[in-house]
Amino acid sequence: MLPLDRARLDHAYLRSRRFVVAPLIVGERVIGVVSADNKPSRRPISLQSVEPFSSLCQNLATALEESRLYAEARAREQEATRLYAVTRQLATSLDRERLLDVIAEQAIELTGCDAVGIFFYDVTRGALVFHRGLHLPAELTRDLALRPGEGIAGRAYQERQPVWTRDRLTDPTLRHSPATQRLVNAAAPRAYLAVPIISREVTYGVLVVYFFVPHDFTAREVQLVSTLADHAALALQNARLFEETQRREREAQTLSDGLVLLNQAARALHRTLEVDAMLDGALKELARAFGASGVLMHLLAEDGSLSRSLGHWVSDGQRPGDPGRLGAMSDYVRRTRSPLLLRDVTKHHDFVHPANIAHGVRSIAAFPIVGQSERVLGVLLLYYTSAQAFPDAETRLLTSYADQLATALENAGLYEETQTQRLRLAQIFDSTSDGIVLVSCAGEIQAANRQAGELLGFDASAVIGTRLAELRTGARSVVPDYDRVFGDLAALLEDPDRGGVGDLELRRSGRTVHWTAQPTQDASGETIGFTLTLSDVTHERQVSQMKTDFVSFVTHQLRTPLAGIKWMLELAAQTPQVPAEAGSYVEDARAAAERLIGLVNDLLDISRLESGKLTVTLQPTNLEQLTQSVLDDLGALIREKGHRLSVTGAGGVPAVMADRQLLQQVIVNLTSNAIKYTPAGGSISISLGVEDGRTARWAITDSGIGIPKASLARLFEKFYRADNAHTVETEGTGLGLYLVRLIIEKLAGQVWCESEEGRGSTFILALPTSG
């Protein structure tokens, strides 16, 4: 108990004059104080009563500290749970964009921030641009571009460490370009923390959390956002590894295709003395597989001199060099037994004959063909008329192909070497991404690769000699006619030459497996069984079913009510004395109903065309009259936009074999597209003509916005729209051109597009004439 001066005693809180104050102490920290007085009593506070009061306060301090630690532990547990959820999704999913969305959501959950942005570095723009995020103003996601070192995000990217600001309005260290500063002043939140996304020393971008009010970032928040940035880096790394895996699978498939071609040539070599003819065909397929303009194989004699050459050069002209001896490049490969890759032939005059350059050769790859006895049997040369980079993967593939050529040459006269070839083919057989099962005519499994075992749930090494029927245990057909599917599979044993295809739905694994059966023949051409190729199509079937269900819903559930809505709106529009404003609303609603009905009709037509249920009546159709009819219907729209329209070639085009209603739908679609995507006052021209006397050609050219080169390949896909189409027409569905393609294919014709962005487009139809 301590005496207090008069000034302190006069405080309202201390007017009782008898009180005790004790600190709340945890370790070396004072976390508070507790005071008590004896206002109801005039007795003084004794020293004996202070000690139990102090003990009580100590217990209270301990309880408060334990409560705080418990609350912190619960918060850490929740953080760990959320971070584990992100980690688990990283381990089970390769959808990079979905994972980045999860990371953005968890950033808000863990930090309580108001918005999140994930910015990646765009090499073409030399700046950080928005990629994914939540709750950010549209101006920032669309227009913001930060150079390295600019602003908080740019500094975090450049310095490769977390950077934050409590309040951008009072932070003198923030630096932006004038344009960016105006955007930040208009739309940016007040406080934000940026953490770099780094994977294997590569900085991909930054993860930024935002607060709309000033905010002091704690060390814990910085740590949490850094952890989420690491998760984002891991998602990018997993996606990269997945792409790398796919690339390697494609490489393996290319090698597998090459080996199949080589195997066919090798088997033919055992049955014929026409070795040159067989190798000539194999080399032609090799050039096609690797995109070479020409391919030659120089076969060498025992002394290393040129025996003969096979293959195809880049032109019909005379091959370069002396046909009786090896050139400098081939001789170098023979001596060194190493590949020679000339990416730019103009820099290697010591190896390259001038005739190569004169005929447009830009790159050459040469590989030694070394036999099992280490003798160089020949040299394989590939000629390219465009510059090649020769990546390592392709070089390895071509080296492997050259090795296989050597094996084929040796096997032509040595039957005992077939075991070596069988081993090589077995390795490729087991490395393919599809499951493969070889079945004898008696129905016994002769071979199966690991992928087949994984798909059908058996041990590939333990089923040799097992009958095929036993693999059907635990499986049922994915289609209603269960017995027929398995009947088709069983019928292969009776007629292996017939082949077949089908689907299996596996009950235990939940997979849908597509099987293809092809007859297997021996060297003499006799069928000795069949080969089952198995592929997992679970995802494709699920997506297909979802599309089917959606189309079914639209066509059967929306069409009737939409027609009723349209009818009622038309009645409302015809009602007298409707106010002008209400009439405008009714007209807008009617137009929207029209668009919905058009979408439903398009989906219905597509569904019928895809399923083959749409009846197509082919009859001679006058293409000129049909075009004029469409132009008459669209005349008001053309005049409204002030377009200049011209039609050329009319008068000499014979009738085409087509369904008039479907062909009219195609012409309406293409013409209305040209009108919509051409700015007011533009030009549209339609030309008609005949090719080869049997094919009518119809083309429409506009001076509109054009189509980006990257979009041309996908232009006729379902639900696909070119990126720049949204800037002109926001109500498109991406179904029109897909429907055009289906109809033209149904009419045995062709449709394609020629375009350049900003310079208009040309859509061309080619249809057989009725003659």
Buried (B, 14 or more C-beta within 10 A) or exposed (E): EEEEEEEEEEEEEBEEEBBBBBEBBBEEEEBEEBEBBBEEEEEEBEEEBBEEBBEEBBEBBEEBBEEEEEEEEEEEEEBEEBBEEBBEBBEEEBBBEEBBBBBBBBBBEBBEBBBBBBBBBBEEEEBBBBBBBBBBBEEBBEBBBBBBEBBBBBBBBBBEEBBBBBBBEEEEEBEBBEEBBEBBEEBBBBBBBBBBBBBEEEBBBBBBBBBEEEBEBEEBBBEBBBBBBBBBBBBBBBBBEEEEEEEEEEBBBBBBEBBEBBBBBBBBBEEEEEBEEBBBBBBBBBBEBBEBBBBBBBBBEEEEEBEEBBBBBBBEEEBBBEEEEBBEBBBBBBEEEEBBBBBEBEEBEEBBBEBBBEBEBBBBBBBBBBBBEEEBBBBBBBBBBEEBEBEEBBBEBBBBBBBBBBBBBBBBEEEEBBEBBEEBBEEBBBBBBBBBBBBBBEBBBBBBBBBBBBBBBBEBEEBEEBBBEEBBEEBEBBEEEEEEBBEBBBBBBEEBEEEBEBBBBBEEBEBBBBBBBBBBBEEEEEEBBBBBBBBBBBEEBEEEEEBEEEBEEBBEEBBEEBEEBBEBBEEBBEEEEBEEEEEEEBBEBBEBBEEBBBBBBBBBBBBBBBEEEBEBEBEEBBBBEBBBBBBEEBEEEBEEBEBEBEBEBBEEBBBBBBBBEBBBBBBBBBBBBBBBBBEEEBBBBBBBBBEEEEBBBBBBBBBBBBBBEEBBEEBBEBEBBBEBBEEEEEEBBBBBBBBBBBBBEBBEBBBBBEBEBEEBBBBBBBBBBBE
